[in-house]
Amino acid sequence: MTPIDAAFQGLRDAGEKGLVAYLTAGDPSPRASLAYLRAAADAGADILEVGVPFSDPTADGPTIEAASRRALAGGMNVAGAIDLVASFRRTHGTPVVLFGYYNPFHRYGIPELCADSRAAGADGFLIVDLPHEEAGEAAPAIRRAGMSLIPLAAPTSGMDRIRAFDRAGSGFLYLISVTGVTGIRDSLPAGMVSWTREVKRAVKLPVAVGFGISSPAMARSATRYADAAVVGSACVKIVEKHGRGRLGPAELSRFVRSLKNSLR
């Protein structure tokens, strides 16, 4: 059983829903980024997504795109993100997923990426722009490393493709609640909860819903049938607000704790 599998098993045993928190590696700096990751884990995040910054983040809205620009300007890259995971792993056991785009991963080298990420303590990858049908080199290398390859499904995917994602993927199925880019929204899309129920009935992997969740109430609604909520832009917005200030990790901690409490 992988650490991600164990996390979801523990949630089921406790009768809880999970919280997946996203933060961009190197935003606002490598050292401060580590403090924010530790704060999120200490506040109850069940899984952390560590975003690897990229110059053309086509799936990301303005908040995470700006975080990527800040991180890149500070010199963050794939190797730096792996080092960040290693630093986090020295003090925390929370499962970590490296979240990013295929281009920088491919340039790093897929075999090297898997070996180095595993040695650092990462547990899986979510490669936003890597279609299931084109995961040829990456998927077997990730499996051989004993890591999870998290599939993404959107409202436009169709149930046959979602079942194929479920068969080929591991860890959990990331269900995008809306078409378009990431970002904070005021409410969940109409029909999202019923669609989540339909997907949940069709797949075996745990289902995590993301894109737009920004409050405890939204997280609770999103997980009526799903196993976890993914919260990204709302976490990154706190980092944007405080930067390297000492109040930032404390505010993130309060926010993550409120989200997690809504899922118990």
C-alpha positions as CSV (number, residue, x, y, z in Angstrom):
1,M,0.0,0.0,0.0
2,T,1.4,3.4,-1.0
3,P,1.3,6.4,1.4
4,I,-1.5,7.9,-0.7
5,D,-3.5,4.7,-0.5
6,A,-2.8,4.5,3.2
7,A,-4.0,8.1,3.6
8,F,-7.4,7.4,2.0
9,Q,-7.7,4.1,3.9
10,G,-7.2,6.0,7.1
11,L,-9.8,8.6,6.1
12,R,-12.3,5.8,5.4
13,D,-11.6,4.2,8.7
14,A,-12.1,7.5,10.5
15,G,-15.3,8.3,8.6
16,E,-13.7,11.5,7.3
17,K,-13.2,13.2,3.9
18,G,-9.8,14.2,2.9
19,L,-8.2,17.6,2.2
20,V,-5.6,18.0,-0.5
21,A,-3.8,21.3,-0.3
22,Y,-1.8,22.8,-3.2
23,L,1.1,25.2,-2.9
24,T,3.6,26.4,-5.5
25,A,7.2,25.3,-4.8
26,G,9.5,28.3,-4.3
27,D,6.7,30.8,-3.7
28,P,7.6,33.3,-2.2
29,S,11.1,31.7,-1.7
30,P,12.3,28.2,-1.1
31,R,12.7,28.7,2.6
32,A,9.4,30.4,3.1
33,S,7.7,27.8,0.8
34,L,8.9,25.1,3.2
35,A,7.3,27.0,6.1
36,Y,4.0,27.1,4.3
37,L,4.1,23.4,3.5
38,R,4.8,22.5,7.1
39,A,2.0,24.8,8.3
40,A,-0.5,23.1,5.9
41,A,0.6,19.7,7.0
42,D,0.5,20.6,10.7
43,A,-3.0,22.0,10.3
44,G,-4.4,18.8,9.0
45,A,-3.9,18.6,5.2
46,D,-4.1,14.9,4.3
47,I,-2.1,15.2,1.1
48,L,0.0,18.0,-0.3
49,E,0.3,18.9,-3.9
50,V,3.6,20.7,-4.6
51,G,3.3,22.7,-7.8
52,V,6.4,22.8,-10.0
53,P,6.4,26.3,-11.6
54,F,6.3,26.5,-15.4
55,S,6.4,29.5,-17.7
56,D,3.2,28.5,-19.6
57,P,0.8,27.0,-17.1
58,T,-2.2,26.6,-19.4
59,A,-4.5,25.0,-16.8
60,D,-3.8,27.6,-14.2
61,G,-5.7,30.8,-13.5
62,P,-4.1,34.2,-12.6
63,T,-3.4,33.3,-8.9
64,I,-1.3,30.2,-9.5
65,E,0.1,31.7,-12.7
66,A,1.4,34.6,-10.7
67,A,2.8,32.3,-8.1
68,S,4.7,30.4,-10.8
69,R,6.2,33.6,-12.1
70,R,7.4,34.6,-8.6
71,A,8.9,31.1,-8.1
72,L,10.6,31.1,-11.4
73,A,12.0,34.6,-10.8
74,G,13.5,33.2,-7.6
75,G,15.2,30.4,-9.4
76,M,12.8,27.6,-8.6
77,N,12.9,24.6,-11.0
78,V,12.3,20.8,-11.0
79,A,15.4,20.1,-9.1
80,G,14.6,22.8,-6.6
81,A,11.1,21.4,-6.1
82,I,12.5,17.9,-5.4
83,D,14.9,19.5,-2.9
84,L,12.0,21.2,-1.2
85,V,10.2,17.8,-0.9
86,A,13.3,16.3,0.6
87,S,13.5,19.1,3.2
88,F,9.8,18.7,4.0
89,R,10.2,14.9,4.3
90,R,12.8,15.3,7.0
91,T,10.2,16.5,9.4
92,H,6.8,15.4,8.0
93,G,5.2,12.2,6.7
94,T,2.3,13.7,4.9
95,P,2.0,12.3,1.3
96,V,3.3,14.6,-1.4
97,V,2.3,14.8,-5.0
98,L,4.5,16.7,-7.5
99,F,2.0,18.7,-9.6
100,G,3.3,20.1,-12.9
101,Y,3.5,20.1,-16.7
102,Y,5.2,17.6,-18.9
103,N,7.7,19.9,-20.6
104,P,9.9,20.6,-17.5
105,F,9.6,17.0,-16.3
106,H,10.6,15.7,-19.8
107,R,13.6,18.1,-19.9
108,Y,14.8,16.9,-16.5
109,G,14.6,13.3,-17.8
110,I,11.7,10.9,-16.8
111,P,13.9,8.1,-15.4
112,E,16.0,10.7,-13.4
113,L,12.8,12.5,-12.3
114,C,11.3,9.3,-10.9
115,A,14.5,8.2,-9.2
116,D,15.3,11.6,-7.6
117,S,11.7,12.3,-6.6
118,R,11.3,9.0,-4.9
119,A,14.6,9.4,-3.1
120,A,13.4,12.8,-1.9
121,G,10.2,11.3,-0.5
122,A,7.6,12.3,-3.1
123,D,4.8,9.8,-3.5
124,G,3.3,10.6,-6.9
125,F,2.9,12.9,-9.8
126,L,0.0,14.8,-11.4
127,I,1.0,15.9,-14.9
128,V,-1.6,18.3,-16.0
129,D,-1.1,18.2,-19.8
130,L,-0.2,14.6,-20.2
131,P,-3.2,12.8,-21.7
132,H,-3.8,9.3,-20.5
133,E,-3.4,8.0,-24.1
134,E,0.1,9.6,-24.3
135,A,1.6,8.6,-21.0
136,G,3.8,6.0,-22.6
137,E,7.2,6.8,-21.2
138,A,6.1,8.4,-18.0
139,A,3.5,5.9,-16.7
140,P,5.8,2.7,-16.5
141,A,8.7,4.7,-15.1
142,I,6.5,6.1,-12.4
143,R,5.1,2.6,-11.6
144,R,8.6,1.1,-11.4
145,A,9.5,3.8,-8.9
146,G,6.6,2.7,-6.7
147,M,4.9,6.1,-7.1
148,S,1.3,7.1,-8.1
149,L,0.3,8.7,-11.4
150,I,-2.8,10.7,-10.6
151,P,-5.3,11.0,-13.5
152,L,-7.3,14.1,-14.2
153,A,-10.9,14.0,-15.4
154,A,-13.0,16.9,-16.5
155,P,-16.8,17.3,-17.1
156,T,-16.0,16.9,-20.9
157,S,-14.1,13.7,-20.5
158,G,-17.0,11.3,-20.9
159,M,-17.6,8.3,-18.7
160,D,-15.8,5.7,-20.9
161,R,-12.6,7.8,-20.8
162,I,-13.0,8.3,-17.0
163,R,-13.2,4.6,-16.5
164,A,-10.0,4.2,-18.6
165,F,-8.3,6.9,-16.5
166,D,-9.4,4.9,-13.4
167,R,-7.9,1.7,-14.7
168,A,-4.6,3.2,-15.8
169,G,-4.1,5.7,-12.9
170,S,-3.3,5.2,-9.2
171,G,-3.5,7.1,-5.9
172,F,-6.7,9.0,-6.6
173,L,-8.8,10.4,-9.5
174,Y,-8.6,14.2,-9.6
175,L,-12.0,15.4,-10.8
176,I,-12.0,18.9,-12.2
177,S,-15.2,20.6,-11.2
178,V,-15.3,23.0,-14.1
179,T,-13.9,23.4,-17.6
180,G,-11.3,26.1,-17.8
181,V,-8.5,27.2,-15.5
182,T,-8.0,27.1,-11.8
183,G,-9.1,29.9,-9.6
184,I,-11.2,31.0,-6.6
185,R,-15.0,30.8,-7.2
186,D,-17.9,31.8,-5.1
187,S,-20.0,28.6,-5.6
188,L,-19.8,25.1,-7.0
189,P,-21.0,24.6,-10.6
190,A,-24.6,23.5,-11.0
191,G,-24.8,19.7,-11.4
192,M,-21.3,19.1,-10.0
193,V,-22.4,17.2,-7.0
194,S,-24.6,14.8,-9.0
195,W,-21.9,14.4,-11.6
196,T,-19.5,13.5,-8.9
197,R,-21.9,10.8,-7.6
198,E,-22.1,9.4,-11.1
199,V,-18.3,9.3,-11.4
200,K,-17.9,7.8,-7.9
201,R,-20.2,4.9,-8.9
202,A,-18.1,4.2,-12.0
203,V,-14.6,4.1,-10.6
204,K,-12.5,2.3,-8.1
205,L,-10.0,5.0,-7.2
206,P,-10.8,7.5,-4.5
207,V,-12.2,10.7,-6.0
208,A,-10.9,14.2,-5.2
209,V,-12.7,17.2,-6.5
210,G,-10.9,20.5,-7.2
211,F,-10.8,23.8,-9.2
212,G,-12.5,26.6,-7.4
213,I,-13.0,25.4,-3.9
214,S,-12.4,28.3,-1.6
215,S,-14.3,27.8,1.7
216,P,-15.2,25.2,4.3
217,A,-18.8,25.2,3.1
218,M,-17.7,24.5,-0.5
219,A,-15.3,21.8,0.5
220,R,-18.1,20.1,2.5
221,S,-20.5,20.3,-0.5
222,A,-17.9,19.1,-2.9
223,T,-17.3,16.0,-0.9
224,R,-20.9,14.9,-0.5
225,Y,-20.0,11.9,-2.7
226,A,-16.3,12.5,-3.3
227,D,-13.5,11.3,-1.0
228,A,-11.5,14.6,-0.8
229,A,-11.5,18.2,-1.7
230,V,-8.5,19.9,-3.4
231,V,-7.9,23.5,-2.5
232,G,-5.2,25.4,-4.4
233,S,-5.8,29.0,-5.4
234,A,-7.2,29.9,-2.0
235,C,-4.1,28.6,-0.3
236,V,-1.8,30.3,-2.8
237,K,-3.7,33.6,-2.3
238,I,-2.6,33.6,1.3
239,V,1.0,33.2,0.3
240,E,0.6,36.0,-2.2
241,K,-0.9,38.2,0.5
242,H,1.8,37.6,3.2
243,G,4.9,36.6,1.2
244,R,7.8,36.0,3.5
245,G,6.0,37.6,6.5
246,R,5.8,35.5,9.6
247,L,2.0,35.9,9.7
248,G,1.6,34.0,6.5
249,P,2.0,30.4,7.7
250,A,-0.2,31.1,10.7
251,E,-3.0,32.4,8.5
252,L,-2.6,29.4,6.1
253,S,-2.7,27.1,9.2
254,R,-6.0,28.7,10.3
255,F,-7.5,28.4,6.8
256,V,-6.4,24.7,6.3
257,R,-7.7,23.8,9.8
258,S,-11.1,25.3,9.0
259,L,-11.3,23.3,5.8
260,K,-10.3,20.1,7.5
261,N,-12.8,20.6,10.3
262,S,-15.6,20.9,7.8
263,L,-14.6,17.5,6.4
264,R,-14.8,15.6,9.7
